[in-house]
């Protein structure tokens, strides 16, 4: 089979190489990958920030959709021929992958492979942000950074499904229409930290109930400033770095800050299936739209990662096997 391999961390040149076909071990399923999702986590792995315990060379990618070819001993939850998707299995930038069966979710017939792969990690993350981490209630006002990215577009829609209002920030005017289409009530075009004054104006000076910030340390102070009293700060996205040490007694307005990790949302196979099933239901009902902003050949994974790193894309990026 063919796969995308990194030989060392840092400014590594990815290689598209021939690798031995994997086999399904006990508790695993062998899956033919139709498409793989491109995530900031993959950039972190390439830089050497994550999954360093796995020796190089290693195949990149953690998300995808495809069809089960075979199953190992003890597997009863899936069977050969079943279409499945997954959100966390290293080695997804490949034509085939052996995955723990407990990490797979069945894909409804009405949902194509591209949509299934595109909604898994970012959809589950957005669901966690708007429900478990901060339960958005009708009338709540949320501030969403990177509102035209794959996660931002899904998060905006889920907040709207829960009755909230959204102020979205995008880095360029060319991305504003995508955020508006997803349901953002207001869109602020700002490439740095100049969004605070407009966000406060839009909320009558009170600030927002919750801010979702994965844009790195440059927006951290601004995100604090847009919160109302007892507001909630949802911080995510370690690839761009953290804000540094925080003096807890300096935090303003009784705000609450937390680091949100989507895997806490799907800590068991049962939760993984139920939460992904809810996403699939919303898609089938026409209540959640998944925007695919770019499709690349598997051999062009380096180009896809470069485009994502440059923040030049809208929506979800996929690699097609």
C-alpha positions as CSV (number, residue, x, y, z in Angstrom):
1,X,0.0,0.0,0.0
2,X,1.0,3.7,-0.3
3,X,1.2,6.0,2.7
4,X,2.5,9.4,3.8
5,X,5.5,9.0,6.2
6,X,7.5,11.4,8.3
7,X,11.1,10.3,9.0
8,X,11.9,12.9,11.6
9,X,10.3,15.8,13.4
10,X,10.8,19.5,12.6
11,X,10.8,20.8,9.1
12,X,10.5,17.3,7.9
13,X,9.9,16.5,4.3
14,X,7.0,14.1,4.0
15,X,7.5,11.0,1.8
16,X,4.8,9.2,-0.2
17,X,6.1,5.6,0.0
18,X,5.2,2.0,-0.4
19,X,4.6,0.3,3.0
20,X,3.6,-3.3,3.9
21,X,-0.1,-3.9,4.1
22,X,-1.2,-3.9,7.8
23,X,-3.2,-6.8,9.2
24,X,-6.1,-6.8,11.7
25,X,-4.9,-8.1,15.0
26,X,-7.1,-9.1,17.9
27,X,-9.7,-6.5,18.6
28,X,-8.8,-4.6,15.4
29,X,-10.4,-4.0,12.0
30,X,-8.5,-3.6,8.7
31,X,-10.0,-0.6,6.8
32,X,-9.5,0.5,3.3
33,X,-9.2,4.3,3.6
34,X,-11.4,6.3,1.3
35,X,-10.4,9.7,2.6
36,X,-8.4,11.1,5.5
37,X,-9.1,14.4,7.4
38,X,-6.3,17.0,7.7
39,X,-6.0,18.5,11.2
40,X,-3.8,20.9,13.1
41,X,-2.8,17.9,15.2
42,X,-1.0,16.5,12.2
43,X,1.1,19.7,12.0
44,X,1.9,19.2,15.7
45,X,3.0,15.6,15.1
46,X,5.1,16.7,12.1
47,X,6.8,19.4,14.3
48,X,7.5,16.8,17.0
49,X,5.1,18.3,19.6
50,X,2.8,15.2,19.8
51,X,3.0,11.4,19.7
52,X,6.7,11.5,20.2
53,X,6.5,8.2,22.0
54,X,5.9,6.5,18.6
55,X,9.2,6.1,16.8
56,X,9.9,7.4,13.4
57,X,9.3,6.8,10.6
58,X,5.6,6.9,11.2
59,X,2.5,7.4,9.1
60,X,0.7,10.7,9.7
61,X,-3.0,11.3,10.1
62,X,-5.6,10.5,12.8
63,X,-9.0,10.8,11.1
64,X,-10.8,9.3,8.2
65,X,-13.5,7.2,6.6
66,X,-13.6,4.0,4.6
67,X,-14.7,0.4,4.4
68,X,-13.9,-2.6,6.6
69,X,-11.9,-5.3,4.7
70,X,-11.3,-7.8,7.6
71,X,-11.6,-8.1,11.3
72,X,-9.4,-9.7,13.9
73,X,-10.2,-12.1,16.7
74,X,-12.9,-11.0,19.1
75,X,-14.4,-8.2,17.0
76,X,-18.2,-8.2,16.9
77,X,-19.0,-4.5,16.6
78,X,-18.2,-4.2,12.9
79,X,-18.0,-6.6,10.0
80,X,-16.3,-6.7,6.6
81,X,-18.0,-4.5,4.0
82,X,-19.2,-2.0,6.6
83,X,-18.6,1.7,6.0
84,X,-17.0,3.3,9.0
85,X,-15.4,6.5,10.2
86,X,-12.9,7.3,13.0
87,X,-11.5,10.3,14.8
88,X,-8.3,9.2,16.5
89,X,-6.1,6.5,14.8
90,X,-2.5,7.3,13.9
91,X,-1.7,6.2,10.4
92,X,-4.7,7.5,8.6
93,X,-2.7,9.1,5.7
94,X,-2.6,5.7,4.0
95,X,-4.5,3.4,1.7
96,X,-5.2,0.9,4.5
97,X,-5.1,1.0,8.3
98,X,-5.6,-1.4,11.1
99,X,-7.7,0.3,13.8
100,X,-9.1,-0.9,17.2
101,X,-12.7,-1.7,16.4
102,X,-13.8,0.3,19.5
103,X,-12.6,3.4,17.7
104,X,-14.8,3.0,14.7
105,X,-18.4,4.3,14.2
106,X,-20.8,3.1,11.5
107,X,-21.6,5.6,8.7
108,X,-25.2,5.8,7.6
109,X,-25.9,5.0,3.9
110,X,-27.2,8.6,3.3
111,X,-23.8,10.1,4.3
112,X,-20.9,9.9,1.9
113,X,-17.3,9.1,2.9
114,X,-16.1,12.7,2.5
115,X,-18.7,14.1,4.8
116,X,-18.2,11.4,7.3
117,X,-14.4,11.9,7.4
118,X,-14.8,15.7,7.5
119,X,-17.2,15.8,10.5
120,X,-15.5,13.4,12.9
121,X,-12.8,15.2,14.9
122,X,-14.0,18.8,14.4
123,X,-17.6,17.9,14.8
124,X,-17.0,16.0,18.0
125,X,-14.8,18.8,19.2
126,X,-17.5,21.4,18.5
127,X,-20.1,19.3,20.2
128,X,-17.9,19.0,23.3
129,X,-17.3,22.8,23.4
130,X,-21.0,23.7,23.2
131,X,-22.4,21.1,25.4
132,X,-20.1,19.4,28.0
133,X,-17.5,22.2,28.4
134,X,-19.9,25.1,28.3
135,X,-23.6,24.2,27.9
136,X,-24.9,26.9,25.6
137,X,-28.4,28.0,26.5
138,X,-30.9,30.0,24.5
139,X,-29.9,33.6,24.5
140,X,-26.2,33.0,25.3
141,X,-23.7,35.0,23.2
142,X,-20.6,33.2,22.1
143,X,-17.5,34.6,20.5
144,X,-15.9,32.2,18.0
145,X,-12.4,32.7,16.7
146,X,-11.4,31.3,13.3
147,X,-15.1,31.2,12.5
148,X,-14.5,30.2,8.9
149,X,-12.3,27.2,9.7
150,X,-13.6,23.7,9.7
151,X,-14.1,23.7,13.5
152,X,-15.5,27.3,13.6
153,X,-18.1,26.6,11.0
154,X,-19.4,23.5,12.8
155,X,-19.2,25.2,16.2
156,X,-21.2,28.2,15.0
157,X,-24.0,25.9,13.7
158,X,-24.2,23.9,16.9
159,X,-24.3,27.0,19.0
160,X,-27.2,28.2,16.8
161,X,-28.9,24.8,17.1
162,X,-28.9,25.3,20.9
163,X,-30.4,28.8,20.6
164,X,-27.3,30.9,21.1
165,X,-26.0,34.0,19.3
166,X,-22.6,34.0,17.6
167,X,-20.0,36.7,17.1
168,X,-17.4,35.2,14.7
169,X,-13.9,36.5,14.0
170,X,-12.3,35.8,10.7
171,X,-8.8,36.9,9.5
172,X,-9.8,38.3,6.1
173,X,-12.8,39.7,4.4
174,X,-12.8,36.7,2.0
175,X,-13.8,34.4,4.8
176,X,-16.7,36.5,6.2
177,X,-19.3,35.0,3.9
178,X,-18.6,31.5,5.0
179,X,-19.1,32.4,8.7
180,X,-22.3,34.3,7.9
181,X,-23.6,31.3,5.9
182,X,-23.0,29.1,8.9
183,X,-25.3,31.3,11.0
184,X,-23.0,33.8,12.7
185,X,-25.0,36.8,13.8
186,X,-22.1,39.2,13.4
187,X,-18.7,38.7,11.8
188,X,-15.6,40.7,12.7
189,X,-12.8,40.8,10.2
190,X,-9.6,41.1,12.2
191,X,-6.2,39.4,11.8
192,X,-4.9,40.1,15.3
193,X,-6.3,41.4,18.6
194,X,-8.3,44.4,17.5
195,X,-11.7,42.7,17.9
196,X,-12.4,43.6,21.5
197,X,-14.0,47.0,21.0
198,X,-16.5,45.8,18.3
199,X,-17.4,42.7,20.4
200,X,-18.2,44.8,23.4
201,X,-20.2,47.3,21.3
202,X,-22.3,44.4,19.9
203,X,-23.1,43.2,23.4
204,X,-23.9,46.6,24.8
205,X,-20.7,46.7,26.8
206,X,-21.5,43.5,28.8
207,X,-19.4,41.1,26.9
208,X,-20.0,37.5,25.8
209,X,-21.0,34.4,27.9
210,X,-18.3,32.2,26.3
211,X,-15.3,32.6,24.0
212,X,-13.8,29.8,22.0
213,X,-10.1,30.6,21.2
214,X,-7.7,28.3,19.4
215,X,-5.8,31.1,17.7
216,X,-2.7,31.0,19.9
217,X,-1.3,33.5,22.5
218,X,-1.8,36.6,20.4
219,X,-5.6,36.6,21.0
220,X,-5.5,35.5,24.7
221,X,-5.8,38.9,26.3
222,X,-8.4,40.0,23.9
223,X,-10.5,36.9,24.6
224,X,-10.4,37.7,28.3
225,X,-11.5,41.3,27.6
226,X,-14.6,40.3,25.6
227,X,-16.0,38.1,28.4
228,X,-18.7,39.3,30.7
229,X,-18.7,38.8,34.5
230,X,-18.5,35.0,35.3
231,X,-17.9,34.3,31.6
232,X,-16.2,31.1,30.4
233,X,-13.0,31.0,28.4
234,X,-12.7,27.8,26.3
235,X,-9.0,27.5,25.2
236,X,-7.9,24.9,22.7
237,X,-5.4,24.2,20.0
238,X,-2.0,23.5,21.4
239,X,-0.2,23.7,18.1
240,X,0.0,27.5,18.1
241,X,1.2,27.6,21.7
242,X,-0.2,28.7,25.1
243,X,-0.4,32.0,26.8
244,X,2.4,31.3,29.2
245,X,2.1,31.4,33.1
246,X,-1.2,32.9,34.4
247,X,-1.5,34.6,37.7
248,X,-4.8,33.4,38.8
249,X,-5.5,36.3,41.1
250,X,-5.1,38.7,38.2
251,X,-8.0,37.2,36.2
252,X,-10.9,39.7,35.8
253,X,-14.6,39.6,36.4
254,X,-14.7,36.1,38.0
255,X,-14.1,34.5,34.7
256,X,-13.6,30.7,34.3
257,X,-10.8,29.4,32.0
258,X,-10.3,25.8,30.9
259,X,-8.5,23.8,28.3
260,X,-11.0,21.8,26.3
261,X,-10.0,18.3,24.9
262,X,-12.6,16.6,22.7
263,X,-11.6,13.1,23.8
264,X,-13.1,13.9,27.2
265,X,-16.4,14.1,25.3
266,X,-16.1,10.6,23.9
267,X,-14.3,8.8,26.7
268,X,-16.0,5.4,26.0
269,X,-16.9,3.6,22.8
270,X,-20.5,4.1,23.7
271,X,-20.2,7.8,23.9
272,X,-18.2,7.9,20.7
273,X,-21.0,6.2,18.8
274,X,-23.8,8.2,20.4
275,X,-22.1,11.6,19.9
276,X,-21.1,10.9,16.3
277,X,-24.5,9.4,15.6
278,X,-26.1,12.7,16.7
279,X,-23.8,14.6,14.3
280,X,-24.9,12.2,11.5
281,X,-28.5,12.7,12.4
282,X,-28.1,16.5,12.2
283,X,-26.5,16.2,8.8
284,X,-29.2,13.9,7.5
285,X,-31.9,16.3,8.8
286,X,-30.2,19.2,7.0
287,X,-29.5,21.0,10.3
288,X,-25.7,20.7,10.1
289,X,-23.7,21.4,7.0
290,X,-20.2,20.2,6.6
291,X,-18.1,22.4,4.3
292,X,-15.2,20.8,2.6
293,X,-12.8,23.5,1.6
294,X,-10.2,21.5,-0.2
295,X,-9.5,18.0,-1.5
296,X,-6.0,16.8,-2.2
297,X,-4.5,13.6,-3.4
298,X,-2.9,11.4,-0.7
299,X,0.5,12.1,-2.4
300,X,-0.1,15.8,-1.9
301,X,-0.4,15.7,1.9
302,X,2.5,18.2,2.4
303,X,0.7,20.8,0.3
304,X,-2.5,20.3,2.3
305,X,-0.7,20.8,5.6
306,X,1.1,23.9,4.2
307,X,-2.2,25.4,3.1
308,X,-3.7,24.8,6.6
309,X,-0.6,26.2,8.4
310,X,-0.8,29.3,6.2
311,X,-4.5,29.9,7.3
312,X,-5.4,30.3,3.7
313,X,-8.3,27.8,3.6
314,X,-12.0,27.7,4.5
315,X,-13.7,24.7,5.9
316,X,-12.3,21.1,6.2
317,X,-9.4,19.7,4.2
318,X,-9.3,16.1,3.0
319,X,-6.9,13.7,1.5
320,X,-8.4,11.3,-1.1
321,X,-6.8,7.9,-1.4
